């Protein structure tokens, strides 16, 4: 078995502030990122998913760059400092791998026993596991979606929050999907129910809609982020 990071190590490097587990329910606790692991996968399967962590880091780094540019532009405007208009950034990221990474994170959190209400020996459905490894597709209408409220301003900081959505009226309960905040973006995921039927709680930001597999996010005036979704099993 191999110690799988519950949140990709590449996003936080050395340490991370955690809240929400049994040992840090009410107050954040800072720990070394290598302490946030669980024996979920063997070494070979863990290594086989390293490209998903790289895809998440690519999106994370792009969002940080967009945020830094927007903050610099806003500060120059407030101070009335004349600056040349920056050349817009056009960044392309692998949406398929980001999608699989998000579902991998959901599986890790439940399988590690950190999520209450699931059986101790919980295992993901075979179809979901095969999807995470790029060997199967999810049902139509399912996958990763972006929760949006048009014109909203993103708060860009080093933050990930993750809530697992459980199936209702089913025993034993299954992990239906998730709600995730990722550097200011709000993602929702579902593995069995079409995303347009997923209910989001008020504290998720009251999105106007959830866009399944978004194609582009425009950051005015700094550029755009394009998601590539080519290939059903990529």
N, C-alpha and C positions, 0 to 999 in steps of 0.2 A: 504494500500500500504506500501511497505517496501523499504527503500533506498538501492538500489542495487549498489555495487561498480562497476564502469565501468572497472577498472582493479583490480584484486583480492587483497584485503587488505593484505593477507598473504605474498604477494611477497615484499611489501614495508613497512609494519608495520606502521610507524608514519607519514612520509611525503614523498612527491614525487615531482619531477620537471617535469612540463608539458609544452609542446609546440605543437601548431597546431590547438587548438580550437580558436573560434572567439576572446576570451579574452586574448589569448597568441599566436597570429599568428607568430610573428617574434622573440620574446624573450621568453626564458623559464621562468616560474613562479613556485616557490615552494609553495605548499599548503599542508595542512594536508590531509592524505589519506581519512579521513572520509568526506571531502568536495567534493570528486570526486564521487558523487553518483547521482542517478536519480530514480524516482519512476516508475520503469518499471514492477516490479513484486509485487504480494501480498506476505505477510510474509510466508505463507505456501509454495508457489512455490519457493520462494527464498531459504528457508531452504532445500527444496527437491534437490537443485542443489549444496549443500555445498560439496558433494563428488567430484564434478568437480574441485572446487577450490583446494581441497586437492591433486588431481592428478597433477594439474599444479605446485603446490608447490613442490611436489616430484621431478618432472623433473627439476625445477629451482634449488633446493638444490643439486641435483646430478651434474648438470652442474657446479655449483659453486665449488663443491668439486673436480671435475676433473680439473677445471681451477687452483685452488689453488695448487693441486699436481703437475701439469705441470710447474707452475711458480716456485715452490720450487725446482724441479728437474733442471730446466734451470738455476736458480741462483747458485745452488751448482756446476753445470758444469762450469759456467763462473768464479766462484771464486776458482775452482779446489779443492773443499772440498770433500774428500772421504766420500761417504754415501752408506749405504746399499740399494740395489735395492728395492723399495717399492713393497709390495704385490699388484698385480693388483686388481682393484675394478671391480666387476661384479654387476651392478645395473639393476634391472628390473622395468619398469614403465608401467602403464596402458595407452596404446596408445588410446584405445577407449574413455576413459574419458577425456584425453587431447584433443582429436579431438572434442568432444562435448563442452568442455570448450572454445575452440577457436571460435566455431560457436556461442556459447552463448555470447562471448565478441562482436562479430560482430553484433548480434541482439541488444545488449544493446546500443552500440554506435549509431546505426541508430535510434532505437526507442526513445532514449533520446533526439534526435534532434541535436546532435553535428555534424552530417555529412550533408554538403550542397547537395542540389539537390534531396532530398527525400521529399515526402509529409509530412505535419505536423503531420498527424494522421497515419503515416506508421505503419503497423503491419507485422510481418513475415508471409510468407505462412504457412498454417497449417502443411504441411509435414515437413518443416524445424523446426517448433516449437516442433513437436512430436519427431523429431530426437534428438533435444537438451535434451529432457526429457527421452531419451532412449526408446521411444515407436515406432520408425520407423527407416528405413534405408534410406540412400541416394541412388540415382541412381548409377548403375555400373560405375566405373571409377572416381567417385566423392568422396570427403572427404578431409583429411589432407595429405599434401605431404611435403617432405623435399627437398628444393632446394639446390643442391650440385654442387660443383666444386671440383673434386677429388684432394686430397692433400692440400687443402686450410687450412690456420691457422685461428682458431677461436679467435676473440677478446672477452674475457669473462668479462663482467661487468654488473652491475645491470641496465639493459635497456630492454624496450619493445617498439617497434614501430608497428603501425597497420594502414594499408590502406585498405579501403573497395573498392572492385571492383563492379562497377555497370553494370547492363545489358545495352546493346546498342540497339537503335532503338526500344525501348519499353516504352510505357507510361501507367501508371506512372512507373518510373524506379524501379527496384528491386535490392536488395543486392545479387549479383551473388556469391561473395566470398571475399577473403582477401589475403593480403600479410602481413606477420608478421615476425619481427626480435625478437628473444627471447633468451637473453643471448648469442648472437653470432650465434645461429642457425637461418636459414631462412626457414620459413614455408610458404606454399601457401595452400589455401583452396578454393574449389568450391562446390557449392550445386546443380548445374544443368548441368554444362559442364564438360566432362572428363578432368582431370587435364593435360593430355598431350597436350591439345589444349589451355591451358591458356597461354596468353602472359605476360611475365614479363618485366617491364621497365629496362633500363640500370642501374638505381640507385639501383636496387635490387641485384646487384652483378653479373649479367650475368651468371647465373647457367648453367652448361652443361646440366642438366636435372632436372626434378622434379620427385622424387620417391614417388609414392602413398603408404602411410602407411609403412614407412621404418621399417625393422626388427632390425637393429643393427647399432650403430655408434661406431667406434673404436677410442679411444683416446690413441695414442702412447706416452709414454710407460705405461700409468697409468691404462688402463683397457677398459671396454666397457659398453655401455648403450643399453639394450635390450628393445624393445617396444613389449608389449603383445597386440594382436589384437583379441583374442579369443572371439567368440560370436558376431553375427551380430548386436545385440541390447544391448550389454553390456554398 
